[in-house]
Amino acid sequence: MNRSGKPAIAAVAAVALVAAACGDGGETAADGDLAGESVTVLGGFTTPADDAFREAVESFEEETGATVDYQGTADFEQLIRSRVEGGNAPDIAMIPQPGLLEQFVEQGHARPLDDIVNTEQLQDTLIPGLFEIGTFDDGYYGMPRVVALKSTVWFPPQAFDEAGYEVPGTWQELEELTETIAADSDEGQAPWCLGIEASGSTGWVITDWIEDILLRTAGPDDYERWVEGDLAFDSPEVTEAAEIFDELVLTDGHVAGGRGAILGTPYGDAAAPMFQEEPGCYLHRQASFISGFFPDDVVEGEDVDVFYLPPIEDGWDGNPVNGSADLAALFTENPAAEELMRYMSDPEWLGAQIDTGFDFSPHQTFPIEEYPSEAQRAQAEYLQEADAFAFDASDRMPGHVGAGSFWTQMVAWINDEVTLDEALQNIEESRDDA
């Protein structure tokens, strides 16, 4: 989760990005030319990701003489709106919602990057689908800083080995594994870990599940039609995706604590039973960032590992991934900020940010061996080998739907207040009403 979701361009500094780079950051040709200049960057990521970002731009500061002032806030969307609309925009903002960036583009606040960064190189190196996410009205405005992968299932490898379970490579095998674990489980155990409580954001965990399944059944094109409003929530395609989730996870005996425990379990605590001596659950489909919520003594590769959420038979013929990203957007005509954008466009600049354990390069060309853990390297391979990258749909839909009725109606469905059909119809009506 990444929550909290056409002006003319002036001449830019005549400084080109040097293509060569090292793992700890991009290389810039503005050696010392920007001494005394500063760049303000506003984002929604905080510790430890903010410290990692600051470390990653240290070489930029050393080479250019400029200072990068990163300001992180948990109230990003509210703050960026007030600052931009109040005429006090940061030089650069790391925007996790493409829909929000599109609004700034339409309002004439964000600057196009086409003459600032090497867009041809980005189209060649970015994971398929990511360049298009930051493109509006044939202009390029949003460059991904890092990505989070959501098409992953976490599991306890030692418990798997002891029970004789094998990592599934197809959806049918995943279904069979779920049934086997359910049959083997004693009272208090279940195949799936699931918790969705997230204060004012409760519901996004279920929407992520449905997005991932729809991507596998209907494919990226219908996924895009759904985001754009051309494929209805109560369509056969979306209904089927929700029904597949229902059967796999919500069937009696398939989820830890039963269906009634889902709403009361914070999403960050949902995997905790997996680490008990006798696991209370064995499978947890959640994004790469969830590793930051695991107990401190959990060792990736030993106590927990990860596998790719498999493709679905008779579905889309490919290996898509669902995920999110921070899109770096430029709001000012500050030459130092333009230089920082060029620096961050380098495919190998990620640097210290990979040490968070859950941040990944958006580039297919980033060296996988640079990632410090086996689990990270596996996830990086899923990203680099993906046939398509689909950005989190609810983050791209209008806010009253993606972060509104979609969340609340999924909660109502889980809580047996409405049927699935009623929930999907209600969401579609909310979209039509707007």
CORVENNOR-V978034 format. One record per run of one state. SS is the DSSP state (hx for helix, st for strand, lp for the rest). FROM is the first residue (numbers start at 1). TO is the last residue. If there is no record, write none. Layout:
<<SS & FROM & TO> <SS & FROM & TO>>
This chain:
<<lp & 1 & 16> <st & 17 & 22> <lp & 23 & 24> <st & 25 & 28> <lp & 29 & 37> <st & 38 & 43> <lp & 44 & 48> <hx & 49 & 56> <lp & 57 & 57> <hx & 58 & 64> <lp & 65 & 66> <st & 67 & 72> <lp & 73 & 75> <hx & 76 & 85> <lp & 86 & 91> <st & 92 & 95> <lp & 96 & 97> <hx & 98 & 106> <lp & 107 & 110> <st & 111 & 111> <lp & 112 & 118> <hx & 119 & 125> <st & 126 & 126> <lp & 127 & 129> <hx & 130 & 133> <lp & 134 & 134> <st & 135 & 136> <lp & 137 & 138> <st & 139 & 140> <lp & 141 & 142> <st & 143 & 149> <lp & 150 & 151> <st & 152 & 155> <lp & 156 & 156> <hx & 157 & 163> <lp & 164 & 170> <hx & 171 & 184> <lp & 185 & 189> <st & 190 & 192> <lp & 193 & 196> <st & 197 & 197> <lp & 198 & 198> <hx & 199 & 201> <lp & 202 & 203> <hx & 204 & 217> <lp & 218 & 218> <hx & 219 & 228> <lp & 229 & 235> <hx & 236 & 250> <lp & 251 & 254> <st & 255 & 255> <lp & 256 & 258> <hx & 259 & 262> <lp & 263 & 265> <st & 266 & 266> <hx & 267 & 269> <lp & 270 & 271> <hx & 272 & 275> <lp & 276 & 280> <st & 281 & 285> <lp & 286 & 287> <hx & 288 & 293> <lp & 294 & 299> <st & 300 & 300> <lp & 301 & 303> <st & 304 & 308> <lp & 309 & 319> <st & 320 & 330> <lp & 331 & 334> <hx & 335 & 344> <lp & 345 & 350> <hx & 351 & 356> <lp & 357 & 359> <st & 360 & 360> <lp & 361 & 362> <st & 363 & 363> <lp & 364 & 367> <hx & 368 & 370> <lp & 371 & 373> <hx & 374 & 384> <lp & 385 & 387> <st & 388 & 391> <lp & 392 & 392> <hx & 393 & 396> <lp & 397 & 398> <hx & 399 & 414> <lp & 415 & 419> <hx & 420 & 433> <lp & 434 & 434>>
